Amino acid sequence: MRQDGFTLIELLIALGILGILIALVLNLQTSVMGFTDTQNNTATRLQGLNEVSGYLGDRVRAAQAIRDGVSVDGSACSMSATAPCLAVVLPTLNPDCGTDVTVNWTLHAFRYVPRSSMLATEKSPALGLDATTVAAYGLKETQVPLKDLSATELATCTAVAPPSTLTSFTGTARSGYVTDNLVLVFGESAFSYDATGGKNLVTLRLRSVSSGRNGVIYTPTSGSYELKVFARNVK
């Protein structure tokens, strides 16, 4: 007669089945967590790209003039250069005047700078982006006023007409980086400008790169994110 309880073989079989179930659950959990991390990282990269394009787009929309070939920091700011550069002229407003009175004009130059030439304090730590196999760039914004104004001149509320043909600004420059993880796509122009027929259309093409556990990841995965902006204030 068989006694109540499990035999050793039955216990071993049960433990084996339990082990398989636990392994399946853990594998599923790992897969779900990996998928979630991938989605979160993708969302973060897209958000960063949208912030950069939004910032550039706002500057273009507010621009009074688009300059190509203007001298900034001793070198030409050209859209077609090896390290592309977009220059726009924006009004300097004095909110204390009560109305939108332009007291000066400032040139904003957005230039691609190789990440390898940036100081360590100017870029986020990402060793994978400093590898020779990844041609990553920082996007440097340099602001140069038409001329340096004193506090008294700023407070006069005297409107200044926009510069029409000026190609070199001589005020004290300020600079900083908008982002440090862009790449250039072969055969595509990072910046282009179409002024035919008064269209004044600026096209921005951006692609970012990041480095993580899964190696180097590009956003978008192929080609560039393209944004077309009308410089509606350009006369």
C-alpha positions in Angstrom: 0.0 0.0 0.0 1.3 3.5 -0.9 1.7 6.0 1.9 0.5 9.6 1.7 3.1 12.2 0.5 5.4 12.7 -2.5 8.2 10.5 -3.6 11.7 11.9 -4.1 11.2 11.7 -7.9 7.9 13.6 -7.7 9.6 16.4 -5.7 12.4 16.6 -8.1 10.1 16.9 -11.0 8.0 19.6 -9.2 11.2 21.5 -8.4 12.3 21.2 -12.0 9.0 22.5 -13.3 9.1 25.4 -10.7 12.6 26.3 -11.8 11.5 26.5 -15.5 8.5 28.7 -14.6 10.8 31.0 -12.5 13.3 31.2 -15.4 10.5 32.1 -17.8 9.1 34.8 -15.5 12.5 36.3 -15.0 13.3 36.2 -18.7 9.9 37.9 -19.4 10.6 40.5 -16.7 14.1 41.2 -18.2 12.6 41.6 -21.7 9.9 44.0 -20.5 12.4 46.1 -18.5 14.8 46.1 -21.6 11.9 47.2 -23.8 10.9 49.9 -21.4 14.4 51.2 -21.1 14.7 51.3 -24.9 11.4 53.2 -25.2 12.4 55.6 -22.5 15.8 56.2 -24.1 14.2 56.7 -27.5 11.7 59.2 -26.0 14.6 61.1 -24.3 16.6 61.3 -27.5 13.6 62.6 -29.5 12.8 65.1 -26.8 16.4 66.4 -26.9 16.2 66.7 -30.7 12.9 68.5 -30.5 14.2 71.0 -28.0 17.2 71.8 -30.2 15.1 72.2 -33.3 12.5 74.2 -31.4 15.2 76.6 -30.1 16.7 77.1 -33.6 13.2 77.5 -35.1 12.3 80.2 -32.6 15.5 82.1 -33.5 14.8 81.9 -37.2 11.2 83.0 -36.8 12.3 86.1 -34.8 15.2 86.9 -37.2 15.2 90.2 -39.1 17.9 88.9 -41.5 19.7 85.7 -42.5 23.4 86.1 -43.1 25.7 83.6 -45.0 29.4 84.1 -45.0 29.4 86.7 -42.2 32.6 86.8 -40.2 32.2 85.4 -36.6 35.2 84.7 -34.3 37.6 85.4 -37.1 36.1 82.8 -39.6 33.2 82.8 -42.0 29.9 81.5 -40.9 28.7 79.6 -44.0 25.9 77.1 -44.3 27.9 75.2 -46.9 31.1 74.9 -44.9 32.6 71.6 -43.7 31.4 72.7 -40.3 28.1 74.3 -41.2 27.1 77.6 -39.6 23.8 79.5 -39.6 23.7 83.2 -38.8 20.6 85.2 -38.0 20.2 88.8 -36.8 17.8 89.3 -33.9 16.6 92.5 -32.3 17.8 93.5 -28.8 14.7 94.7 -26.9 14.4 96.8 -23.8 11.3 95.7 -21.8 11.6 98.8 -19.6 10.6 101.0 -22.6 7.0 99.7 -22.3 6.9 98.7 -26.0 9.0 96.5 -28.3 11.6 99.1 -29.0 14.8 97.7 -30.6 17.8 99.3 -29.0 20.4 97.1 -30.7 20.8 94.2 -33.0 22.6 90.9 -32.2 24.0 88.3 -34.6 23.4 84.7 -33.5 25.7 82.3 -35.2 25.1 78.5 -34.8 28.2 76.6 -35.8 28.9 72.9 -35.8 32.1 72.3 -33.8 33.8 68.8 -33.7 33.2 67.4 -30.2 36.9 66.3 -30.2 37.9 70.0 -30.1 35.6 70.9 -27.2 36.9 71.3 -23.7 35.9 68.6 -21.2 33.9 71.2 -19.3 31.9 72.1 -22.4 30.5 68.6 -23.1 28.6 65.9 -21.3 30.6 62.8 -20.4 30.0 60.2 -23.2 33.2 58.4 -24.0 31.6 56.6 -26.9 31.0 59.9 -28.7 34.7 60.8 -28.4 35.8 57.7 -30.3 37.4 58.3 -33.6 34.7 56.2 -35.3 32.0 58.7 -34.3 32.2 62.1 -35.9 30.1 63.9 -33.2 29.6 67.7 -33.1 28.6 70.3 -30.6 26.3 73.1 -31.8 27.9 76.4 -30.6 25.9 79.5 -30.4 27.9 82.8 -30.6 26.1 86.1 -29.9 27.7 89.3 -31.1 25.9 92.6 -30.7 26.1 95.2 -33.4 27.9 97.4 -30.9 28.4 97.4 -27.1 25.9 99.6 -25.4 26.2 101.3 -22.0 23.4 101.2 -19.4 22.5 104.8 -20.4 22.3 103.9 -24.1 20.1 100.9 -23.3 17.7 103.1 -21.3 17.3 105.8 -24.0 14.6 103.8 -25.7 15.8 105.0 -29.1 14.9 102.7 -31.9 17.7 101.5 -34.0 17.1 100.5 -37.7 18.0 97.0 -38.7 21.4 96.6 -40.4 20.8 95.9 -44.1 24.2 94.9 -45.6 26.4 94.6 -42.5 28.6 91.5 -42.7 30.7 91.9 -39.5 29.6 92.6 -36.0 32.1 94.1 -33.6 30.6 94.0 -30.1 31.7 91.7 -27.3 30.9 88.1 -28.2 29.2 85.6 -25.8 29.1 81.9 -26.6 27.8 78.6 -25.4 26.7 75.2 -26.6 23.1 74.3 -27.5 23.9 70.6 -27.6 27.0 68.4 -28.0 25.6 65.2 -29.7 24.9 66.0 -33.3 26.2 64.3 -36.4 26.3 65.4 -40.1 24.6 63.2 -42.7 26.6 62.6 -45.9 24.9 64.3 -48.8 22.6 66.5 -46.7 23.0 70.1 -45.7 22.5 70.9 -42.1 21.2 74.3 -43.0 19.8 75.8 -46.2 18.0 79.0 -47.1 15.6 79.7 -49.9 14.9 83.4 -50.4 13.4 83.1 -53.9 10.2 85.0 -54.4 10.4 86.4 -50.9 9.9 82.9 -49.5 12.6 83.2 -46.8 12.5 79.5 -45.9 15.2 78.1 -43.7 15.5 74.3 -43.6 17.1 72.7 -40.5 18.3 69.1 -40.7 19.4 67.5 -37.4 20.5 64.1 -36.4 21.7 63.2 -32.9 23.9 60.4 -31.6 24.1 58.8 -28.2 26.3 56.2 -26.6 25.1 53.5 -24.1 25.1 49.9 -23.2 23.9 49.0 -26.6 26.6 51.0 -28.4 26.2 54.0 -30.5 22.6 55.0 -31.4 21.5 57.5 -34.0 18.2 59.5 -33.9 16.6 59.3 -36.4 18.0 55.9 -37.3 18.5 56.9 -40.9 18.7 60.4 -42.4 18.0 63.6 -40.6 15.0 65.2 -38.8 14.0 68.0 -41.1 12.3 71.2 -40.0 11.2 74.0 -42.4 10.9 77.4 -40.8 9.7 80.6 -42.5 11.8 83.6 -41.4 8.7 85.8 -41.6 10.3 88.9 -40.2 13.0 89.1 -42.9 12.4 92.0 -45.2 
